[in-house]
Amino acid sequence: MVVREQSTDRHGRPLTPGTRVRVVAEQGQPEGSVVRVLSEYGAVTVLLEKPAKAERMYPINEIEAL
C-alpha cells in the first residue's frame, strides 16, 4: 500500500473530497466543493454551483479551504 502525502491549501488546511473551498485566483472568488484531489499534478477539481453547475480543475495554490 502506497501512502501519499496529504494535500493542503496555502494555509495548511487539508484538501479532501467534499471540502468546501474558495477559488482565490478568480474574480469574485467563487465557492464550491472539492471533487478530486490530484496530488501528483498539484491540482484539484472543484464543483462550482453558481451561476451554473460546472466542474473545473485548479492548481492547489489557487484554492483556499473554508
mmCIF file of the N, C-alpha and C atoms, coordinates in Angstrom:
data_MODEL
# 
_entry.id   MODEL 
# 
loop_
_atom_site.group_PDB 
_atom_site.id 
_atom_site.type_symbol 
_atom_site.label_atom_id 
_atom_site.label_alt_id 
_atom_site.label_comp_id 
_atom_site.label_asym_id 
_atom_site.label_entity_id 
_atom_site.label_seq_id 
_atom_site.pdbx_PDB_ins_code 
_atom_site.Cartn_x 
_atom_site.Cartn_y 
_atom_site.Cartn_z 
_atom_site.occupancy 
_atom_site.B_iso_or_equiv 
_atom_site.pdbx_formal_charge 
_atom_site.auth_seq_id 
_atom_site.auth_comp_id 
_atom_site.auth_asym_id 
_atom_site.auth_atom_id 
_atom_site.pdbx_PDB_model_num 
ATOM 1   N N  . MET A 1 1  ? 0.841   -1.184 0.000   1.00 0.00 ? 1  MET A N  1 
ATOM 2   C CA . MET A 1 1  ? 0.000   0.000  0.000   1.00 0.00 ? 1  MET A CA 1 
ATOM 3   C C  . MET A 1 1  ? 0.882   1.242  0.000   1.00 0.00 ? 1  MET A C  1 
ATOM 4   N N  . VAL A 1 2  ? 0.580   2.164  -0.881  1.00 0.00 ? 2  VAL A N  1 
ATOM 5   C CA . VAL A 1 2  ? 1.348   3.395  -1.002  1.00 0.00 ? 2  VAL A CA 1 
ATOM 6   C C  . VAL A 1 2  ? 0.667   4.479  -0.183  1.00 0.00 ? 2  VAL A C  1 
ATOM 7   N N  . VAL A 1 3  ? 1.445   5.142  0.664   1.00 0.00 ? 3  VAL A N  1 
ATOM 8   C CA . VAL A 1 3  ? 0.907   6.244  1.461   1.00 0.00 ? 3  VAL A CA 1 
ATOM 9   C C  . VAL A 1 3  ? 1.294   7.538  0.763   1.00 0.00 ? 3  VAL A C  1 
ATOM 10  N N  . ARG A 1 4  ? 0.291   8.337  0.405   1.00 0.00 ? 4  ARG A N  1 
ATOM 11  C CA . ARG A 1 4  ? 0.555   9.602  -0.286  1.00 0.00 ? 4  ARG A CA 1 
ATOM 12  C C  . ARG A 1 4  ? 0.534   10.756 0.691   1.00 0.00 ? 4  ARG A C  1 
ATOM 13  N N  . GLU A 1 5  ? 1.302   11.751 0.364   1.00 0.00 ? 5  GLU A N  1 
ATOM 14  C CA . GLU A 1 5  ? 1.315   12.977 1.162   1.00 0.00 ? 5  GLU A CA 1 
ATOM 15  C C  . GLU A 1 5  ? -0.050  13.648 1.031   1.00 0.00 ? 5  GLU A C  1 
ATOM 16  N N  . GLN A 1 6  ? -0.576  14.121 2.141   1.00 0.00 ? 6  GLN A N  1 
ATOM 17  C CA . GLN A 1 6  ? -1.890  14.766 2.131   1.00 0.00 ? 6  GLN A CA 1 
ATOM 18  C C  . GLN A 1 6  ? -1.777  16.153 1.500   1.00 0.00 ? 6  GLN A C  1 
ATOM 19  N N  . SER A 1 7  ? -2.721  16.492 0.649   1.00 0.00 ? 7  SER A N  1 
ATOM 20  C CA . SER A 1 7  ? -2.732  17.807 0.009   1.00 0.00 ? 7  SER A CA 1 
ATOM 21  C C  . SER A 1 7  ? -3.340  18.830 0.952   1.00 0.00 ? 7  SER A C  1 
ATOM 22  N N  . THR A 1 8  ? -2.735  20.014 0.969   1.00 0.00 ? 8  THR A N  1 
ATOM 23  C CA . THR A 1 8  ? -3.223  21.089 1.826   1.00 0.00 ? 8  THR A CA 1 
ATOM 24  C C  . THR A 1 8  ? -3.277  22.385 1.022   1.00 0.00 ? 8  THR A C  1 
ATOM 25  N N  . ASP A 1 9  ? -4.122  23.324 1.482   1.00 0.00 ? 9  ASP A N  1 
ATOM 26  C CA . ASP A 1 9  ? -4.170  24.634 0.838   1.00 0.00 ? 9  ASP A CA 1 
ATOM 27  C C  . ASP A 1 9  ? -2.978  25.454 1.313   1.00 0.00 ? 9  ASP A C  1 
ATOM 28  N N  . ARG A 1 10 ? -2.899  26.699 0.899   1.00 0.00 ? 10 ARG A N  1 
ATOM 29  C CA . ARG A 1 10 ? -1.726  27.515 1.244   1.00 0.00 ? 10 ARG A CA 1 
ATOM 30  C C  . ARG A 1 10 ? -1.651  27.898 2.715   1.00 0.00 ? 10 ARG A C  1 
ATOM 31  N N  . HIS A 1 11 ? -2.715  27.629 3.479   1.00 0.00 ? 11 HIS A N  1 
ATOM 32  C CA . HIS A 1 11 ? -2.718  27.886 4.918   1.00 0.00 ? 11 HIS A CA 1 
ATOM 33  C C  . HIS A 1 11 ? -2.534  26.601 5.722   1.00 0.00 ? 11 HIS A C  1 
ATOM 34  N N  . GLY A 1 12 ? -2.281  25.484 5.027   1.00 0.00 ? 12 GLY A N  1 
ATOM 35  C CA . GLY A 1 12 ? -2.036  24.218 5.701   1.00 0.00 ? 12 GLY A CA 1 
ATOM 36  C C  . GLY A 1 12 ? -3.280  23.412 6.036   1.00 0.00 ? 12 GLY A C  1 
ATOM 37  N N  . ARG A 1 13 ? -4.455  23.870 5.598   1.00 0.00 ? 13 ARG A N  1 
ATOM 38  C CA . ARG A 1 13 ? -5.694  23.121 5.863   1.00 0.00 ? 13 ARG A CA 1 
ATOM 39  C C  . ARG A 1 13 ? -5.838  22.006 4.835   1.00 0.00 ? 13 ARG A C  1 
ATOM 40  N N  . PRO A 1 14 ? -6.288  20.816 5.269   1.00 0.00 ? 14 PRO A N  1 
ATOM 41  C CA . PRO A 1 14 ? -6.371  19.671 4.353   1.00 0.00 ? 14 PRO A CA 1 
ATOM 42  C C  . PRO A 1 14 ? -7.416  19.857 3.254   1.00 0.00 ? 14 PRO A C  1 
ATOM 43  N N  . LEU A 1 15 ? -7.076  19.360 2.066   1.00 0.00 ? 15 LEU A N  1 
ATOM 44  C CA . LEU A 1 15 ? -8.000  19.356 0.933   1.00 0.00 ? 15 LEU A CA 1 
ATOM 45  C C  . LEU A 1 15 ? -8.369  17.908 0.646   1.00 0.00 ? 15 LEU A C  1 
ATOM 46  N N  . THR A 1 16 ? -9.611  17.558 0.894   1.00 0.00 ? 16 THR A N  1 
ATOM 47  C CA . THR A 1 16 ? -10.111 16.211 0.646   1.00 0.00 ? 16 THR A CA 1 
ATOM 48  C C  . THR A 1 16 ? -11.435 16.331 -0.099  1.00 0.00 ? 16 THR A C  1 
ATOM 49  N N  . PRO A 1 17 ? -11.867 15.280 -0.786  1.00 0.00 ? 17 PRO A N  1 
ATOM 50  C CA . PRO A 1 17 ? -13.162 15.346 -1.466  1.00 0.00 ? 17 PRO A CA 1 
ATOM 51  C C  . PRO A 1 17 ? -14.275 15.739 -0.491  1.00 0.00 ? 17 PRO A C  1 
ATOM 52  N N  . GLY A 1 18 ? -15.094 16.694 -0.924  1.00 0.00 ? 18 GLY A N  1 
ATOM 53  C CA . GLY A 1 18 ? -16.190 17.182 -0.094  1.00 0.00 ? 18 GLY A CA 1 
ATOM 54  C C  . GLY A 1 18 ? -15.879 18.456 0.664   1.00 0.00 ? 18 GLY A C  1 
ATOM 55  N N  . THR A 1 19 ? -14.603 18.835 0.753   1.00 0.00 ? 19 THR A N  1 
ATOM 56  C CA . THR A 1 19 ? -14.209 20.057 1.457   1.00 0.00 ? 19 THR A CA 1 
ATOM 57  C C  . THR A 1 19 ? -14.739 21.284 0.716   1.00 0.00 ? 19 THR A C  1 
ATOM 58  N N  . ARG A 1 20 ? -15.347 22.214 1.438   1.00 0.00 ? 20 ARG A N  1 
ATOM 59  C CA . ARG A 1 20 ? -15.805 23.474 0.844   1.00 0.00 ? 20 ARG A CA 1 
ATOM 60  C C  . ARG A 1 20 ? -14.587 24.371 0.648   1.00 0.00 ? 20 ARG A C  1 
ATOM 61  N N  . VAL A 1 21 ? -14.471 24.959 -0.535  1.00 0.00 ? 21 VAL A N  1 
ATOM 62  C CA . VAL A 1 21 ? -13.311 25.781 -0.872  1.00 0.00 ? 21 VAL A CA 1 
ATOM 63  C C  . VAL A 1 21 ? -13.737 27.059 -1.584  1.00 0.00 ? 21 VAL A C  1 
ATOM 64  N N  . ARG A 1 22 ? -12.797 27.999 -1.614  1.00 0.00 ? 22 ARG A N  1 
ATOM 65  C CA . ARG A 1 22 ? -12.955 29.258 -2.358  1.00 0.00 ? 22 ARG A CA 1 
ATOM 66  C C  . ARG A 1 22 ? -11.819 29.304 -3.372  1.00 0.00 ? 22 ARG A C  1 
ATOM 67  N N  . VAL A 1 23 ? -12.129 29.723 -4.597  1.00 0.00 ? 23 VAL A N  1 
ATOM 68  C CA . VAL A 1 23 ? -11.113 29.864 -5.641  1.00 0.00 ? 23 VAL A CA 1 
ATOM 69  C C  . VAL A 1 23 ? -10.615 31.303 -5.581  1.00 0.00 ? 23 VAL A C  1 
ATOM 70  N N  . VAL A 1 24 ? -9.459  31.513 -4.962  1.00 0.00 ? 24 VAL A N  1 
ATOM 71  C CA . VAL A 1 24 ? -8.966  32.874 -4.737  1.00 0.00 ? 24 VAL A CA 1 
ATOM 72  C C  . VAL A 1 24 ? -8.360  33.498 -5.987  1.00 0.00 ? 24 VAL A C  1 
ATOM 73  N N  . ALA A 1 25 ? -8.039  32.706 -6.998  1.00 0.00 ? 25 ALA A N  1 
ATOM 74  C CA . ALA A 1 25 ? -7.410  33.236 -8.204  1.00 0.00 ? 25 ALA A CA 1 
ATOM 75  C C  . ALA A 1 25 ? -8.415  33.773 -9.217  1.00 0.00 ? 25 ALA A C  1 
ATOM 76  N N  . GLU A 1 26 ? -9.708  33.531 -9.008  1.00 0.00 ? 26 GLU A N  1 
ATOM 77  C CA . GLU A 1 26 ? -10.725 34.001 -9.952  1.00 0.00 ? 26 GLU A CA 1 
ATOM 78  C C  . GLU A 1 26 ? -11.450 35.221 -9.416  1.00 0.00 ? 26 GLU A C  1 
ATOM 79  N N  . GLN A 1 27 ? -11.872 36.074 -10.329 1.00 0.00 ? 27 GLN A N  1 
ATOM 80  C CA . GLN A 1 27 ? -12.638 37.258 -9.952  1.00 0.00 ? 27 GLN A CA 1 
ATOM 81  C C  . GLN A 1 27 ? -13.942 36.825 -9.296  1.00 0.00 ? 27 GLN A C  1 
ATOM 82  N N  . GLY A 1 28 ? -14.279 37.447 -8.191  1.00 0.00 ? 28 GLY A N  1 
ATOM 83  C CA . GLY A 1 28 ? -15.487 37.091 -7.463  1.00 0.00 ? 28 GLY A CA 1 
ATOM 84  C C  . GLY A 1 28 ? -15.283 35.958 -6.478  1.00 0.00 ? 28 GLY A C  1 
ATOM 85  N N  . GLN A 1 29 ? -14.137 35.310 -6.521  1.00 0.00 ? 29 GLN A N  1 
ATOM 86  C CA . GLN A 1 29 ? -13.775 34.205 -5.631  1.00 0.00 ? 29 GLN A CA 1 
ATOM 87  C C  . GLN A 1 29 ? -14.934 33.221 -5.431  1.00 0.00 ? 29 GLN A C  1 
ATOM 88  N N  . PRO A 1 30 ? -15.299 32.481 -6.496  1.00 0.00 ? 30 PRO A N  1 
ATOM 89  C CA . PRO A 1 30 ? -16.411 31.532 -6.377  1.00 0.00 ? 30 PRO A CA 1 
ATOM 90  C C  . PRO A 1 30 ? -16.116 30.433 -5.361  1.00 0.00 ? 30 PRO A C  1 
ATOM 91  N N  . GLU A 1 31 ? -17.176 29.894 -4.761  1.00 0.00 ? 31 GLU A N  1 
ATOM 92  C CA . GLU A 1 31 ? -17.043 28.815 -3.787  1.00 0.00 ? 31 GLU A CA 1 
ATOM 93  C C  . GLU A 1 31 ? -17.632 27.543 -4.358  1.00 0.00 ? 31 GLU A C  1 
ATOM 94  N N  . GLY A 1 32 ? -17.095 26.420 -3.917  1.00 0.00 ? 32 GLY A N  1 
ATOM 95  C CA . GLY A 1 32 ? -17.581 25.123 -4.360  1.00 0.00 ? 32 GLY A CA 1 
ATOM 96  C C  . GLY A 1 32 ? -17.062 24.042 -3.440  1.00 0.00 ? 32 GLY A C  1 
ATOM 97  N N  . SER A 1 33 ? -17.110 22.806 -3.899  1.00 0.00 ? 33 SER A N  1 
ATOM 98  C CA . SER A 1 33 ? -16.604 21.699 -3.094  1.00 0.00 ? 33 SER A CA 1 
ATOM 99  C C  . SER A 1 33 ? -15.642 20.860 -3.925  1.00 0.00 ? 33 SER A C  1 
ATOM 100 N N  . VAL A 1 34 ? -14.628 20.320 -3.258  1.00 0.00 ? 34 VAL A N  1 
ATOM 101 C CA . VAL A 1 34 ? -13.609 19.501 -3.910  1.00 0.00 ? 34 VAL A CA 1 
ATOM 102 C C  . VAL A 1 34 ? -14.239 18.179 -4.347  1.00 0.00 ? 34 VAL A C  1 
ATOM 103 N N  . VAL A 1 35 ? -13.977 17.789 -5.594  1.00 0.00 ? 35 VAL A N  1 
ATOM 104 C CA . VAL A 1 35 ? -14.453 16.509 -6.109  1.00 0.00 ? 35 VAL A CA 1 
ATOM 105 C C  . VAL A 1 35 ? -13.307 15.501 -6.106  1.00 0.00 ? 35 VAL A C  1 
ATOM 106 N N  . ARG A 1 36 ? -12.161 15.888 -6.680  1.00 0.00 ? 36 ARG A N  1 
ATOM 107 C CA . ARG A 1 36 ? -10.985 15.021 -6.735  1.00 0.00 ? 36 ARG A CA 1 
ATOM 108 C C  . ARG A 1 36 ? -9.743  15.810 -6.353  1.00 0.00 ? 36 ARG A C  1 
ATOM 109 N N  . VAL A 1 37 ? -8.823  15.132 -5.689  1.00 0.00 ? 37 VAL A N  1 
ATOM 110 C CA . VAL A 1 37 ? -7.527  15.717 -5.364  1.00 0.00 ? 37 VAL A CA 1 
ATOM 111 C C  . VAL A 1 37 ? -6.493  14.988 -6.210  1.00 0.00 ? 37 VAL A C  1 
ATOM 112 N N  . LEU A 1 38 ? -5.802  15.721 -7.066  1.00 0.00 ? 38 LEU A N  1 
ATOM 113 C CA . LEU A 1 38 ? -4.791  15.150 -7.952  1.00 0.00 ? 38 LEU A CA 1 
ATOM 114 C C  . LEU A 1 38 ? -3.418  15.616 -7.474  1.00 0.00 ? 38 LEU A C  1 
ATOM 115 N N  . SER A 1 39 ? -2.970  15.047 -6.359  1.00 0.00 ? 39 SER A N  1 
ATOM 116 C CA . SER A 1 39 ? -1.725  15.483 -5.715  1.00 0.00 ? 39 SER A CA 1 
ATOM 117 C C  . SER A 1 39 ? -0.525  15.402 -6.646  1.00 0.00 ? 39 SER A C  1 
ATOM 118 N N  . GLU A 1 40 ? -0.461  14.338 -7.443  1.00 0.00 ? 40 GLU A N  1 
ATOM 119 C CA . GLU A 1 40 ? 0.697   14.165 -8.323  1.00 0.00 ? 40 GLU A CA 1 
ATOM 120 C C  . GLU A 1 40 ? 0.795   15.257 -9.384  1.00 0.00 ? 40 GLU A C  1 
ATOM 121 N N  . TYR A 1 41 ? -0.309  15.959 -9.652  1.00 0.00 ? 41 TYR A N  1 
ATOM 122 C CA . TYR A 1 41 ? -0.313  17.066 -10.608 1.00 0.00 ? 41 TYR A CA 1 
ATOM 123 C C  . TYR A 1 41 ? -0.422  18.424 -9.922  1.00 0.00 ? 41 TYR A C  1 
ATOM 124 N N  . GLY A 1 42 ? -0.569  18.426 -8.610  1.00 0.00 ? 42 GLY A N  1 
ATOM 125 C CA . GLY A 1 42 ? -0.700  19.679 -7.869  1.00 0.00 ? 42 GLY A CA 1 
ATOM 126 C C  . GLY A 1 42 ? -1.997  20.397 -8.174  1.00 0.00 ? 42 GLY A C  1 
ATOM 127 N N  . ALA A 1 43 ? -3.074  19.620 -8.381  1.00 0.00 ? 43 ALA A N  1 
ATOM 128 C CA . ALA A 1 43 ? -4.353  20.220 -8.764  1.00 0.00 ? 43 ALA A CA 1 
ATOM 129 C C  . ALA A 1 43 ? -5.517  19.536 -8.051  1.00 0.00 ? 43 ALA A C  1 
ATOM 130 N N  . VAL A 1 44 ? -6.653  20.221 -8.047  1.00 0.00 ? 44 VAL A N  1 
ATOM 131 C CA . VAL A 1 44 ? -7.904  19.652 -7.538  1.00 0.00 ? 44 VAL A CA 1 
ATOM 132 C C  . VAL A 1 44 ? -9.004  19.983 -8.542  1.00 0.00 ? 44 VAL A C  1 
ATOM 133 N N  . THR A 1 45 ? -10.042 19.153 -8.571  1.00 0.00 ? 45 THR A N  1 
ATOM 134 C CA . THR A 1 45 ? -11.226 19.513 -9.343  1.00 0.00 ? 45 THR A CA 1 
ATOM 135 C C  . THR A 1 45 ? -12.269 19.988 -8.351  1.00 0.00 ? 45 THR A C  1 
ATOM 136 N N  . VAL A 1 46 ? -12.930 21.081 -8.704  1.00 0.00 ? 46 VAL A N  1 
ATOM 137 C CA . VAL A 1 46 ? -13.895 21.729 -7.816  1.00 0.00 ? 46 VAL A CA 1 
ATOM 138 C C  . VAL A 1 46 ? -15.243 21.807 -8.529  1.00 0.00 ? 46 VAL A C  1 
ATOM 139 N N  . LEU A 1 47 ? -16.307 21.435 -7.821  1.00 0.00 ? 47 LEU A N  1 
ATOM 140 C CA . LEU A 1 47 ? -17.662 21.565 -8.342  1.00 0.00 ? 47 LEU A CA 1 
ATOM 141 C C  . LEU A 1 47 ? -18.192 22.925 -7.919  1.00 0.00 ? 47 LEU A C  1 
ATOM 142 N N  . LEU A 1 48 ? -18.348 23.813 -8.907  1.00 0.00 ? 48 LEU A N  1 
ATOM 143 C CA . LEU A 1 48 ? -18.907 25.144 -8.666  1.00 0.00 ? 48 LEU A CA 1 
ATOM 144 C C  . LEU A 1 48 ? -20.400 25.064 -8.950  1.00 0.00 ? 48 LEU A C  1 
ATOM 145 N N  . GLU A 1 49 ? -21.217 25.673 -8.101  1.00 0.00 ? 49 GLU A N  1 
ATOM 146 C CA . GLU A 1 49 ? -22.662 25.553 -8.248  1.00 0.00 ? 49 GLU A CA 1 
ATOM 147 C C  . GLU A 1 49 ? -23.337 26.810 -8.774  1.00 0.00 ? 49 GLU A C  1 
ATOM 148 N N  . LYS A 1 50 ? -22.640 27.945 -8.762  1.00 0.00 ? 50 LYS A N  1 
ATOM 149 C CA . LYS A 1 50 ? -23.250 29.189 -9.235  1.00 0.00 ? 50 LYS A CA 1 
ATOM 150 C C  . LYS A 1 50 ? -22.332 29.829 -10.259 1.00 0.00 ? 50 LYS A C  1 
ATOM 151 N N  . PRO A 1 51 ? -22.813 30.388 -11.320 1.00 0.00 ? 51 PRO A N  1 
ATOM 152 C CA . PRO A 1 51 ? -24.206 30.542 -11.723 1.00 0.00 ? 51 PRO A CA 1 
ATOM 153 C C  . PRO A 1 51 ? -24.812 29.247 -12.262 1.00 0.00 ? 51 PRO A C  1 
ATOM 154 N N  . ALA A 1 52 ? -23.987 28.321 -12.758 1.00 0.00 ? 52 ALA A N  1 
ATOM 155 C CA . ALA A 1 52 ? -24.474 27.012 -13.215 1.00 0.00 ? 52 ALA A CA 1 
ATOM 156 C C  . ALA A 1 52 ? -23.487 25.962 -12.722 1.00 0.00 ? 52 ALA A C  1 
ATOM 157 N N  . LYS A 1 53 ? -23.946 24.731 -12.543 1.00 0.00 ? 53 LYS A N  1 
ATOM 158 C CA . LYS A 1 53 ? -23.052 23.678 -12.064 1.00 0.00 ? 53 LYS A CA 1 
ATOM 159 C C  . LYS A 1 53 ? -21.968 23.403 -13.098 1.00 0.00 ? 53 LYS A C  1 
ATOM 160 N N  . ALA A 1 54 ? -20.724 23.415 -12.640 1.00 0.00 ? 54 ALA A N  1 
ATOM 161 C CA . ALA A 1 54 ? -19.589 23.132 -13.510 1.00 0.00 ? 54 ALA A CA 1 
ATOM 162 C C  . ALA A 1 54 ? -18.464 22.560 -12.662 1.00 0.00 ? 54 ALA A C  1 
ATOM 163 N N  . GLU A 1 55 ? -17.764 21.582 -13.205 1.00 0.00 ? 55 GLU A N  1 
ATOM 164 C CA . GLU A 1 55 ? -16.607 21.014 -12.514 1.00 0.00 ? 55 GLU A CA 1 
ATOM 165 C C  . GLU A 1 55 ? -15.362 21.511 -13.237 1.00 0.00 ? 55 GLU A C  1 
ATOM 166 N N  . ARG A 1 56 ? -14.472 22.168 -12.492 1.00 0.00 ? 56 ARG A N  1 
ATOM 167 C CA . ARG A 1 56 ? -13.262 22.741 -13.081 1.00 0.00 ? 56 ARG A CA 1 
ATOM 168 C C  . ARG A 1 56 ? -12.033 22.309 -12.307 1.00 0.00 ? 56 ARG A C  1 
ATOM 169 N N  . MET A 1 57 ? -10.902 22.296 -12.995 1.00 0.00 ? 57 MET A N  1 
ATOM 170 C CA . MET A 1 57 ? -9.639  21.926 -12.368 1.00 0.00 ? 57 MET A CA 1 
ATOM 171 C C  . MET A 1 57 ? -8.846  23.198 -12.062 1.00 0.00 ? 57 MET A C  1 
ATOM 172 N N  . TYR A 1 58 ? -8.279  23.253 -10.845 1.00 0.00 ? 58 TYR A N  1 
ATOM 173 C CA . TYR A 1 58 ? -7.479  24.398 -10.415 1.00 0.00 ? 58 TYR A CA 1 
ATOM 174 C C  . TYR A 1 58 ? -6.197  23.915 -9.759  1.00 0.00 ? 58 TYR A C  1 
ATOM 175 N N  . PRO A 1 59 ? -5.107  24.689 -9.892  1.00 0.00 ? 59 PRO A N  1 
ATOM 176 C CA . PRO A 1 59 ? -3.900  24.382 -9.127  1.00 0.00 ? 59 PRO A CA 1 
ATOM 177 C C  . PRO A 1 59 ? -4.196  24.523 -7.632  1.00 0.00 ? 59 PRO A C  1 
ATOM 178 N N  . ILE A 1 60 ? -3.571  23.689 -6.824  1.00 0.00 ? 60 ILE A N  1 
ATOM 179 C CA . ILE A 1 60 ? -3.821  23.705 -5.379  1.00 0.00 ? 60 ILE A CA 1 
ATOM 180 C C  . ILE A 1 60 ? -3.518  25.070 -4.769  1.00 0.00 ? 60 ILE A C  1 
ATOM 181 N N  . ASN A 1 61 ? -2.513  25.788 -5.295  1.00 0.00 ? 61 ASN A N  1 
ATOM 182 C CA . ASN A 1 61 ? -2.154  27.084 -4.702  1.00 0.00 ? 61 ASN A CA 1 
ATOM 183 C C  . ASN A 1 61 ? -3.180  28.182 -4.992  1.00 0.00 ? 61 ASN A C  1 
ATOM 184 N N  . GLU A 1 62 ? -4.206  27.895 -5.814  1.00 0.00 ? 62 GLU A N  1 
ATOM 185 C CA . GLU A 1 62 ? -5.266  28.871 -6.091  1.00 0.00 ? 62 GLU A CA 1 
ATOM 186 C C  . GLU A 1 62 ? -6.537  28.583 -5.294  1.00 0.00 ? 62 GLU A C  1 
ATOM 187 N N  . ILE A 1 63 ? -6.479  27.588 -4.399  1.00 0.00 ? 63 ILE A N  1 
ATOM 188 C CA . ILE A 1 63 ? -7.642  27.137 -3.634  1.00 0.00 ? 63 ILE A CA 1 
ATOM 189 C C  . ILE A 1 63 ? -7.423  27.420 -2.154  1.00 0.00 ? 63 ILE A C  1 
ATOM 190 N N  . GLU A 1 64 ? -8.496  27.827 -1.477  1.00 0.00 ? 64 GLU A N  1 
ATOM 191 C CA . GLU A 1 64 ? -8.442  28.079 -0.031  1.00 0.00 ? 64 GLU A CA 1 
ATOM 192 C C  . GLU A 1 64 ? -9.625  27.369 0.623   1.00 0.00 ? 64 GLU A C  1 
ATOM 193 N N  . ALA A 1 65 ? -9.335  26.490 1.593   1.00 0.00 ? 65 ALA A N  1 
ATOM 194 C CA . ALA A 1 65 ? -10.406 25.775 2.302   1.00 0.00 ? 65 ALA A CA 1 
ATOM 195 C C  . ALA A 1 65 ? -11.174 26.747 3.184   1.00 0.00 ? 65 ALA A C  1 
ATOM 196 N N  . LEU A 1 66 ? -12.480 26.521 3.284   1.00 0.00 ? 66 LEU A N  1 
ATOM 197 C CA . LEU A 1 66 ? -13.321 27.380 4.127   1.00 0.00 ? 66 LEU A CA 1 
ATOM 198 C C  . LEU A 1 66 ? -13.517 26.761 5.492   1.00 0.00 ? 66 LEU A C  1 
# 
